[in-house]
Amino acid sequence: MRYILFFIIMIGAYTIQAQDKLSGKVLDENKQPLPGASIYWLNTTIGASTQADGTFELPYDPDYKKLVISFIGYTTDTIAVDSPKFITHSLKLSGGDKLDNVVIDKTRRSLKRSNAEAANVVNMGSAELLKAACCNIAESFETNPSIDVNFSDALTGNRQIKMLGLTSPYLLISEENIPAVRGASQAYGLSFIPGTWVESIQITKGAGPVINGYESISGQINYELLKPATDIPFFLNAYGSQGGRFELNTHFNKKVSDKWSTSLFVHGNTRVSKNDMNDDGFLDNPLAKQINVMNRWQYNNPETGWVSFINLRYMRDEKQTGEIDFDPDTDKFTTNHWGSEINTDKLDISAKLGYVFPDMPYQSIGLQTAFNWHNQDSYFGFNQYDIDQKSFYSNLIFSSIISNTLNKFSTGLNFTYDNYGEFVNTIDYSRIDNSVGAFFEYTYDNTRNFSLVAGGRIDAHNRLGVFLTPRMHLKYNPWEKATVRASFGRGKRAANIFAENQALFGSSRVMSILNSGGKIYGLDPEIAWNYGASFVQGFSLFNRNAEFVVDFYRTDFQNQAVVDLFASPQQVLFYNLDGKSYANSLQVELNYEITRHFNVRTAYKYYDIKTDYLSGTEDKPLQAKHRFFANLAYETHIVEGGKQWKFDFTYNWMGKQRLPYTGSNPAEYQMGDYSPSFSLMNAQVTRTFSSVFEVYVGGENIGNYRQNKAIIGADDPFGQYFDTSIVYAPVFGQMYYAGLRFKIK
């Protein structure tokens, strides 16, 4: 029935009669796109904003004669238009020569919900990434209510992100729309992406587009890297914290010619201090060091329509954790002291080649390719876990229109190859995955109040079989400043049960797989449907902008690789779902501009997530049913020389969480059925001295809340009750930091 409904709606969308429209692109003086430009017909309320690539579309009527384009910092102009055609225009900065043609406005919120897209997308700009101690992507979502951030265990200090109540394996995490964090990198991959390298992040709730694959179930996180063609010549960020963590980021950028540009990104971090704030004898955060280098090239030729990106990256990351007195040279694989080391090497090579037909700017063809090597050698006490993954990915995309630019489509082919060498203690789980797929995605947008994106793909996978993936997004504007969205889609994936649950190696639990008939560790593929709806209403309150948002999403699993922590404290069971498993997510937001430069964001989130386990139906462990979020951001006016103060404060309240079963342990090793509720507070102050230099200080967990008994059996780490994986709150107490940023423009 789902497939019949999907194709009925898709066929019906083709029958919609379209009107003429005007389209075009707005560029700056360097022929680079200007996203966020405001474009409208003079003396009307009909307008649009340019997309990330500078393009726009507007309905055309012969009565419309003058087009206005505005962008703060650029000269405002008005252009005479006499027919529906494609317009390309470059703008000059204010104070330069006056143009005869166009007008534009460059004030963009650092966290903004997309008004143009049919999907429910939130855009995080680079300014949002600077509001916290954002040293890597995993730490960049603290000020975003759409993403929940938790610690995965009491050993590694690793942050685990969740969307719609589901962990990151159910998200598609991509780098410029190329799948990036998957397979072997699921546990720590986000911590390998320095935040200063990132230009923006797009967060999509619900099933993502079929163009990027079939694995996305609860949503997509796509991050865009800084572009060599528009980056500044030099950037430096230095960071240090009281926990003994130090980081250094440097960017070097050079325009080699009028078409070629290159950037060199160098990141290094280290943690040198041994901290045990809760006096359990274990490090609160691992000793660590990382070196991360990327060289990025960009080719751009607007005259011929060719554009290309080439990335080369290498990273080495080393972590040591465990007992304070653990010395790997003398204590590894002995009972002297419990310890762990996690060493990772990563090599990434990717290329993107695109061509826009000069005579048909609405038509393009692109090729994305990537090779990734990820090698992790690790041990946790006596548990050894090694995984080596070599992957190749390619995606060929052709985009054009049907009759006119109100009806667009994208179609193409993609291929994925993964070679896993995986060893759990002495058991070899090595395997090869490969798939080939074809997709088609149709977009209708009347540019006024309705848009639709409907797509489907067919894939042939050596272990998942041959299957279809339908997905759809709808957007409707019923009245002024109101947007209604709806979506549904199907996702299918092979669960990497060990790579995705590495926190369980830091325990005495015995891992058991109960099924043997499937092709994925004996298990069947995970299959789920996601449905959702969103309502956004903008309004004015006391002459200030406000926004009210309600999101509701449901994920129904047809099959799931169940991770059962309720059977026994000494066991973890993996088996196919036998019954129901679902996740309901409700989010209500109220955002308000108190005064100019003073904004507040608030959100309440409710989760109802249940799975049928062998022992019965239970709430998902380590997931709060109720959460409240608030963020206050204030900036002073910029005075002469670029001086400014910026203040940011974030509050999170987490309700009680269902804990894994420990009831059969001795009393001193039990944790109860539910955790207590608690609150966390983070704050940061930034002082900008000029347009090229600023310093910042901040604090995390300034209320100093710490989990009681973060490690079960810390006094007997080689005993049968030892467990470091039941973490619902911070292990480390208050943490204060400081840093500086310097630029050469």
Disulfide bonds with the S-S distance in Angstrom:
none
